[in-house]
Amino acid sequence: MDLGVRWKLHGDGKVPAPGAVVRPDERLSWPRTAGLGAQHVVAMFGASFVAPVLMGLDPNLAIMMSGVATVIFLLATRGRVPSYLGCSLSFVGVAAVIRAQGGTSATVTGAVLVVGAALFLVGLAVQRFGARIIHAAMPPIVTGAVVMLIGFNLAPVTASTYWPQDQWTALLVMLFTGLAVVCLRGFWSRIAIFLGLVFGYAISWVFDLAFGKIHSVDASGRLTDHWRLDLSAVGQADWIGLPAFHGPSFEWSAVLVALPVVIALVAENAGHVKAVGEMTGDPLDDKLGTAISADGVGSMLSTAVGGPPNTTYSENIGVMAATRVYSTAAYWAAAGFALLFGLCPKFGAVVAAIPGGVLGGITVILYGMIGLLGAQIWINAKVDLRNPLNLVPAAAGIIIGVGNVSMSFTDTFSLSGIALGTLVVITGYHALRAFAPAHLKTQEPLLDEGTSSYGGDGTDGDGGDSGDGGASGTHGSGPGGGDGRAGGGPQRARS
């Protein structure tokens, strides 16, 4: 059985010829391959650092399990889809809601494990019936609205939790990160979030030296005098050791909050497979279902031991586009580096010490980008918001999600925010479509074979064909994947 772990040496193994690309089944010399692997790890650092911290999970375990998930993905796709699976930011809002309801880390990972299982089943269905089922159930108006409400639902987290801890540091980090996103080019633009974190660390250290302790709320919400940057745990941490594992706990209320993220993850994977296929020149429609299922398995395994869920990373698409090296050998090297980082508790302590003000500045941009990716899905798919069949369910669902509207069905069961908003968008769209006059619901072309028609020039009343989401990635990890520089491939900015 070919598992995609054998590679031909490309040319002399040093530098690709002008205009040439290193295909997934090729590699450069092993030292160069290892260097590219390290570069892929750095590219995903920003979100994979931030996401577990925002979700209240162990960053060491997150990095380790991202390496494991990447290995699973590469084996499942037989080395045809070069990709790194890092921690998904799509679940940050879910984690915040679950914890606000009294849930623990085990409750969070239990809910997300169920989402991973659902994603796995969706992948199996796509393998069996084709991508048309995605389009039929989740047209662009639905997918875009759900991604938008997931992102914007996070706004109160920034406003009430992170920004107040150090407003001036948050402002400076926001400005620096914004400049990095807009002004930097090439590889540096791919790691803009990571650079923002480094800048935030530095400015917090300088402010501590210059002004002493800050009088503000701390991470627990108590008003105290405290250092902006507290590295005491770093000195106490070991250099080598296992991360903290814990088992999941399952509660229906938490599961219902988390399930809508399946929509975002399906859109992410579809966009990723299409983008890689276009860049490599290898049609990968037949691997879409496998990629979705592999993502689900990786997330299930990670959350089963207490880690966060994973998803494909657009930043790494940017690295491939910049280097024109699509070798899956580099991703095996990246997975190896991630496993090593996961075994270093001191590394995790550094990540966990990110000052609250720094997270405030980062998340202002990050959460907004996640939400606006929903609008980009609409633009790419030419969704017509003048059509009330599109406008009404999207408008209602987004307001419910962003405003965290709640509906109580019994004394012990209620739906609110992301879960209720998603339910309104999906059921509202399909219910209204069933009763709408014919001129409002011109039949959209259903996709019979993979995603080969995603992102086309649909002009029908419902917004054209399904679109790959273009920017459907919502792990939110940064600006890297959506600037259109991906070797001529479609935009796919991100969690």
N, C-alpha and C positions, 0 to 999 in steps of 0.2 A: 504493500500500500504506500502510495506517494504522500508523505506528510508535508512536503514543501520545505524540507530541511537540507536539501542538497543544492548548492549554487555553483554556477559556472563562473570562472574568473573573467571579468570584463576587461578586455584588452590586456594591457600590461599590469592592471591592478592598481594603477596610480591615479591618473586624471582622465575622465572621459573625454573622448575627442569632441571638438566643437560641434554642437548640435546633437550629439549623441546622448542617450539616456541609459542609465544602469537599470535594467528591468528587474522586477521582483525576484526572478529566478537567477539573477546574477549578483555578483558582489565585487567590491574592490579588495585590496589586500586586507588581511585581518586587522592590522593596526589602524588603517583608515576606517574600516568598518566599525571598530570599537569607538573611534573618535566620533563617527556619525551617530552611533548609539548614545553616546554621552550627550551629544547635541540635542537629540530627541528628548532625552530626560530633562534637560534644562528648559526646552521649549514648553514642556507641560508643567514645569514647576509651579508657575503662578497659581493656577486653579487647583492643582493637586495639593498645594500647601494650604490655600485658603479654604477650600471646600470642607475638609474634615474639621478644621477649627470652627467654622461657622456652624457646622452640624453638631459640634460637641463630641466628636469622635477622635480616636487616636491617629495623629498624622503619620506616625511610623507604620502603623498597620495599613493605613490608606496607601502609602507608597509601595509597601511590600505587595499588597493584594492587587495593585495596578499592574505590577510585573507579572503576577500569576494570571490575571485576566488577559493580558496581552498574549501570553503563551497559549492560553486556551483558544483565543481568537485566531492566532496564526495557524495552529494545528487544525482547527475546524474548517478554515477556508483554504487549507492545503497550500498556504503560502502565496495565494494569488491576490490577496487584498492587504497590502502593507498598511498597518494601522497601529497606533498606540491607544490602549484603553486606560484612561485616567479617571479620576474621581469626578462624578457628575455634579455640577452646580444646580441642575434642575431640581434637586431634592432639598435644597437649602430652605426654601419656604415651607416645604412639607415638614422638615425637622423642627422648624420654629413653631409651627402650628401644633404639632404633636407635643412638644415640650410645654407649650403654653397651656395645654390641656392636662398637664401633670404627667406626661409620658416620660420614660427614662430612655437612656441610650439603647437598651434592649428593645423597647417599644418601637423606637425609630428604625432600628435595623430589621426588626420583625416585619414591620409594614413594608419596608423597601424590598425585603426578600420576596414577599408576595408579588410586588411589581416585577421583580426579575423573573419570577415564574410566569407571570402573564406575558412578559416580553418574549420569553422562550416559546410559549404557545403561539403567539402571533407569528414568530419566525417559522414555525412548523406549518402554519396555515398558508403563509406566503410561499413556502416551498411547494405546497400541494396545489394551491389555486392560482398563484401568481400575484403580482403587485396590484392587480385590479381590485382586490378586496380592500386594500388600504385606501385606494381612491374612493371606492363606493362608500365606505364608512366614515372616512375622514377627509373630505375635500378641503382645499386650501383655506376656505373661509373658517372652517372648524379648527384646523390645525393652527392657523395663525392666531386665532382668538385665544386658544388654550395656552399657547406659548406666551402670548402677551399678558394674560392674567396671572400666569405663574410668575413672570418676572416682576410685574408691578405690585403684586401682593407682598413682595419683599420690602417695599419702601418703608413701612413702619419699623422694620428691624434696624435699618440704618439710622433712621431719625431718632428712635428712642433708646437704642442699645449702644451703638458704636460711636456715632458722631458726638454725643454729649460727653464722652470720656475725655476728649481733647479736641475741641473744635478747630483750633488753629493748626494743629498738626494735620487734622483731617482735611482742612482747606488746602494746605500746601501739597499734601499727597495727591489730592484730587487734581490740582493744577498740573503737578509734575507728570502724573500718569496720563492726563489728557494730552499734554505736549508730546509725551513719548508715543502715544497711540497715533497721533497725527503726523509728527515730524520725522520719526525714525523710519528707516527703510530696511528691507531685507530681513535677515535673521533677527536683528535688534527689535524690529516691530513685532516679531512673533513673541517676544518675551517682555512686552511692555508692562504687563501686570507684575511680573517678577521684579523688574527694575523699579516699579513703584514701591514694592515691599522693601527692597534694599534701601531706597531713598528714605522711606518712612522710618526704618530702623535707625538710620544715620541721623535724621533730624530729631528724632525722639531722644537719642543719646546726647546730642548737642544741647537741646532744650533742658535736659536734666542737669547738665553741667552748668548752664548759664542761669537757669531760673530756679533750680531745686525742684522739690516735689510739687505736683499739681494738686489743687483742691477741686475735685470733681467726683462724679460717680465712678466706681470701678466696674469690673466685669459683672459683679453680682448685683449692681444697682445701688450699692451703699455709697453715701457721700463721705469721702475720706480724703486724707492727704496721702498720696502714693506716688511712686516713681512711674514715669511713663514707660520706661523700658526696664523690666525686672528680669535679669538673667540668672537669678540665684539658683533656679532649678537646673540650669545648664551645667553649672559646676558640680552639682550633685549627681547628675546622670552618668551612667556607665557608657563606655565607648562601644561595647558589644553586648547585645542582649535581645531577647524576644520582645515584641510589642505586647500590649495588653489585649488579650482575647476575652470575649464574652459571648454568650449565646443569645439568640433572639427571643422576643416575647411577642405574642400575637394578640392584638385587640382590634375588633372590627372597626371601631371608630377611627383608629389610626390608619388602618388599611384603606378605608374609603377616602381618607384625605390624600393618601399617596398614589392611588391607582391612576388618576388623570395624567400623571407624568409619563405613563406608557405612550401616550400620543406624541409627546415631545421626543422620546427616545426613538420611536419608529421613524419619525421625520428626520432625526439626526442621522440614523444609520442609512436611510435611503439617500440622503444628500451626500454622505461620505462615500458610499459605494459608487455613486454616479461620478463624483469628482475624481476619484482615483481611476476609474475606468477611462475617463476622458483624458487624463494626464498620461496614462500608460499606454493608451491605444488598445487596451484589452477589454472588450465588452464583458462586464461583470454582472449582467442582469441575473444570471443563474445563481449568483452567490448572495443575492440580497437576503433571501430567507435564512440562509446559513449564517450570515453576518449578524442578523437580528437575534437569532437563537443563541449564537455564541456570546453576544453581549449579555443576554439574559442569564446564561449559565455563569459567566464571570461575575455578574452582580450577585447572583444567588450564593455562590461560593464565598465571596467577600463578606456579604452581610451575615452569612451563617456563623462566621467567627468573630463578628463585631466590627467589621470594616464598612466603608461606605460603598454605594453602587458605582459602577463604572460605565463609561461611554466612549465612543470614538472621539478623537481630539483633532479639531481643525488646525490647531497650531502646528501639528506635525505634518499636515498636508502642506502647510506653508514652507516648512523646512525642506520637504521633498521637492516642491516647486522651485525653491531657491537653488538647491544643489543638483537637481535633476537626477538624483539617486533614489530609486524606488525599491531598492533591495530589501527584502524581508530579513536578511541577515542582520542589518542594522537595527531592526526592531527586536530581534532576539538579544542583541547586545544591550539595547536599552532596557529590556526586561531584566537582564542580569544585573545591571547597575541599580535598578529600582529595588531588587531583592536585597542587595547589599546595603543600600540606604535604610531599608526597613529594619535591618538588624543593628542599627546604630541608635540607641536611645538618646544619645547626646544631640544627634541631628533632630530628632523629634522634639526635644526640649527647646531647641532654637526656634522651631516652627511654632510651637505652642506659646512662645513668649511674644508673638506679634502684638504690639500695643493696640489697644482699642481704637485710638484715634487714627492709626494707620488703616485699620480695617474700615473705619468710617469713610475715609477718602477713597479707598479702593472700591468699596461696595456701592457708593453713589454711582460710579461709572458702570460697574459690573452688572448690577441689578437692572439699571436702565437699559443696558445693551441687551440683556436677556429679553426684556419686554419688547423692545423695538425690533427684535428679530421676528416677532410675530407680524409686525407691519411689513417687514421685508418679504416674508412668505407671501403676503397678499400682493405686493408689488410684482414679484417674480411671476406669480400665477395670474396676474392681471384680474384680480378680484374686483368686481364692480360693486362698490359700496352704495351706489345709487339704487341698486336693486334691494327692495325691502326684505326679500327672502334672505339676503346676506346680512343686511344691516341690523335687523331686529334681534335675531338670536345672538349675534356677536356683541352688540351694544349691551344687551341685558346681562349676558354672561360676564363680560369684562367688568362692569360696574359691581356685580355681585362679588367677583373674585378680588378686585382691588379694594372695595369697601369692606370686605370680610363680612358680608351679609350672612345671617344665620337663620335657619329654619329648624324648629324643634318639632319632631314627630311624636315623640313620647318623652317621658321624664328622663329617660336614659339614652335616647338616640336623637341626634341632630346632625344636620349637614350645614357647612358654612364655607366661606371663602373659596379656595381652589376647587374643592370637591363639588360644592353646589354650583359654582360658576361653570365648571366643565360640563356638569350634567345638563344645565340649562342650554349651553351652546349646542351640544350634540343632539339632545332630544328635541330642543326647540327647532333646530334647523330641519331635521328629518320630519318632524310633525308638520311644520309649516309647509314644507315641500310637498307633502302628501295632499294638502288642501289648496295650494297656490294655483293660480291660473297658468295655463300653458306658456304664455309669453314670459313668465318670470322664471321658468325652470327648463329652459332649453336643454336638452339632454347633453351631458358632457361625454366626450369620448372616453370609454373605459379602457384601462391599460391591460392588455392581454399578456404581454411579455416583459416582465421585469420593469425597469425604470427607463427604458430607452426613449420614451416620449416625455419624460419629466422635464419641466422647464420649457416646454414648447410655447408656441404663440397662440394659446387658446383665446378665443374671443366670444365664447358663449356667455349666456346670461349669468351663469354661476361662477364665472371666473376662469374659464379656460380649463386646460387639463390640470392634472393634479400638482404638477410642479414638484421638484425634489425638495422643495423648501428652500433651495438655494442657500439661504442662510439658516437652514433649519436647525443647525446645531444650537443647543441651548445650554450646554454645560457652562457657558458663560465665561469661559476661561480666558478670554482675552480677545483682542482684535485681530489676531493673526490670520484667521482663516477666511475672512470675509472681504478682503480688499480687492479681489479680482486678479491678484497677481499669481494665482496658482496655476502657472503654466498655461494660461488660457482657459482653464477650467472654470466652472461656475462658482459663484461666490458661495461660501459656506461659513459665515462667521458664527461664532457661538454666542449650558450648559449649559 
